[in-house]
Amino acid sequence: MLPLTCVNCCHNALQTDLLGTTHGYCAEHRRVLMSPTELTCGRLLRKDLPLTRAREERALHERRYSPGAISTVREATPVNGTSTSSSPRDLALLRRDTVGDVIADYGRLDSKFATLAQLHRVPGPRAEVAMFSLGRAYVSRCVERKGPWTSGLHLLWWAKQGLGDEPQVELRDLRAEMPLPPTRHVELAKWAVVMLRLLFVSDVGHHAAQGHHRKVGALSSLAEDAVLGTGALDPGKLLRWIARTGAKRVEHALPQRDYDRLAVSLHVDAD
Amino acid sequence: MAPRRSEPTWRQKADPLYRGDDAAGVSLPDPVADASIVRHVLFLGGAGRPTPYPSTTAARAVAQHFAGSRGRVFVTSAPRAKGLGLGYIGRLELLKLPRGKGYGDARWPSAIEVMQARR
């Protein structure tokens, strides 16, 4: 049931099924997750699914699991302090992790976007996973609250800048024992990181299309087209597709001058 | 130097199959449920959704991964399952299906979801 657990939720920025820490952290409930493979809640926004499907599944999930409490995935019963923690000592330990230190402040600073901007400056695949996991949830929620699609503009620009970069996944980044050769485990983790990038871009494309921005809206199918264009769980193929096709589509959708103009209008709206 | 032994190949007729599931027991398949493999593998439709597939694996470690810390690993075999009226789809055969937008029971409108199921 791993796809239905906190491990696979955008609000848990510390983990994917293959990569990250042993313990998770829920930015919604603000708790360290001691057994994230056994936990879930009604706010689950799945990392592995395109936006429309992720939202449909969240609606179904909420019928069984309360959004107000973290529950066991099997029994759907709210958990007590044996499975999650908000103790100062455990949060202090979280903060000793570079990524954990940043996400522990998500929602505590002036804006959630400040945390996302900090994650952009932290190198490594775990920070990238954190940024785009939380980013997907952040933009989706902004739009659901009638905000503009441009709430994801800067994240989209950062995604564009790093779109074709190979994630530097090392053994130390891998989570969970898997009966796979380590090289294959690393490859699958790299594929998942690049796919999360593409899913984020597609999310923003989807929101832009709903907001009648035709150019960025054309990116809503980017992730789907990448999978159709590569047909394999091969990060090298995915990155070559991006170099050949994907990057050009994103450049066409959001060239520098459009980004500058939209960024200025965002700034004006914020004022 | 002695020649290196490769790991033995799993034998469908002789070797066990494992399933990680709830400690209380194996979730029962529903023979009339939606036969989509993608729906089954990705748990689309949510927890408790009916599925005609009781997934198993030749690797106990994989079953343990799915069982988690609170579940249990159950053991069966392909001949035993067939004897109880279940069909058996082997891993190699299964991996042929989720490509592109899927073939056969893996046919699905989203290539991303097919690929995630394959992963």
Interface residues (C-beta under 8 A of the other chain):
Chain A: M1 L2 P3 L4 S35 T37 E38 D48 L49 P50 R53 E57 L60 H61 R63 R64 Y65 T72 V73 R74 A76 A176 E177 M178 P179 L188 W191 A192 M195 L199 A223 E224 V227 L228 G231 L233
Chain B: D22 L42 F43 L44 G45 G46 A47 G48 A59 A61 V62 H65 F66 G68 S69 R70 G71 R99 G100 K101 S110 A111 I112 E113 V114 M115 Q116 R118 R119
